[in-house]
């Protein structure tokens, strides 16, 4: 179980999880999501959902522009992350 529901809200039970990494890909550049789309992955998924579950250290790594990237750039991304 990842959480319990209390009278004051949800209490996360994943406090033993030290780090959570969310790896995504997109056709748009990462800055587009951060600046023009409200940075929903960071703002909602990482800073709300995962935090509420008790995970303290949360990271988002996006590979933007994947549809126009080269095979070498994709492989470099995979090696790095």
Backbone torsions as a table, in degrees:
resi	resn	phi	psi	omega
1	UNK	NA	139.8	-176.3
2	UNK	-99.4	-16.4	-178.3
3	UNK	-161.7	165.7	170.8
4	UNK	-127.9	150.3	178.5
5	UNK	-97.5	125.4	179.0
6	UNK	-115.1	178.2	178.6
7	UNK	-65.7	-26.3	-178.1
8	UNK	-99.4	1.5	178.7
9	UNK	136.1	-156.7	-178.3
10	UNK	-94.5	136.7	174.5
11	UNK	-113.7	119.5	-178.2
12	UNK	-72.8	142.2	-179.6
13	UNK	-113.7	9.8	-179.4
14	UNK	-99.1	34.9	-177.4
15	UNK	-67.4	-16.6	177.4
16	UNK	-81.7	-10.1	176.3
17	UNK	-79.6	116.6	-175.0
18	UNK	-78.0	-42.5	-176.0
19	UNK	-141.4	143.0	173.9
20	UNK	-125.7	128.6	178.2
21	UNK	-115.2	126.7	177.5
22	UNK	-109.6	112.9	-179.7
23	UNK	-105.2	124.2	-179.2
24	UNK	-131.8	164.7	172.3
25	UNK	-128.3	155.0	178.8
26	UNK	-153.9	155.9	174.8
27	UNK	-79.1	-28.7	177.4
28	UNK	-84.0	154.4	176.4
29	UNK	-66.2	151.6	-178.3
30	UNK	-59.0	-41.0	-179.1
31	UNK	-59.2	-29.9	178.7
32	UNK	-62.4	-45.4	178.2
33	UNK	-64.1	-42.1	-176.8
34	UNK	-69.2	-43.3	-173.7
35	UNK	-91.6	-38.6	-171.1
36	UNK	-107.3	-16.5	-178.6
37	UNK	-109.3	9.0	176.8
38	UNK	82.8	6.4	177.3
39	UNK	50.7	49.5	-175.0
40	UNK	-61.0	-35.7	-179.6
41	UNK	-63.9	-46.6	178.9
42	UNK	-69.1	-51.2	-172.6
43	UNK	-67.6	-42.3	-174.4
44	UNK	-98.8	-55.5	-173.7
45	UNK	-70.1	-50.2	-178.2
46	UNK	-75.9	-52.5	-172.7
47	UNK	-82.7	-8.8	176.0
48	UNK	-115.8	-65.0	-173.4
49	UNK	-63.7	-57.1	-176.8
50	UNK	-67.5	-35.8	176.8
51	UNK	-63.8	-42.1	180.0
52	UNK	-63.1	-29.1	178.9
53	UNK	-79.0	-8.9	176.1
54	UNK	105.3	5.7	-179.4
55	UNK	-85.7	120.0	-173.5
56	UNK	-82.6	-42.4	-175.3
57	UNK	-107.7	112.4	-174.1
58	UNK	-127.5	135.1	-176.3
59	UNK	-134.3	141.2	175.8
60	UNK	-118.2	125.9	177.0
61	UNK	-125.0	117.2	-178.5
62	UNK	-113.4	138.4	171.8
63	UNK	-99.7	94.9	-178.6
64	UNK	-83.6	152.8	178.8
65	UNK	68.5	31.4	-174.7
66	UNK	-64.8	-33.2	-176.1
67	UNK	-68.8	-22.6	178.6
68	UNK	-109.5	11.3	-177.9
69	UNK	-87.2	158.0	178.5
70	UNK	-86.3	163.4	176.7
71	UNK	-60.1	-38.7	179.9
72	UNK	-64.6	-41.0	178.8
73	UNK	-64.8	-39.7	177.7
74	UNK	-64.7	-43.5	179.2
75	UNK	-65.1	-38.8	177.2
76	UNK	-63.0	-40.5	177.3
77	UNK	-61.1	-45.5	-179.5
78	UNK	-64.3	-40.4	179.1
79	UNK	-65.6	-38.9	-177.8
80	UNK	-69.4	-37.0	-174.5
81	UNK	-108.8	NA	NA
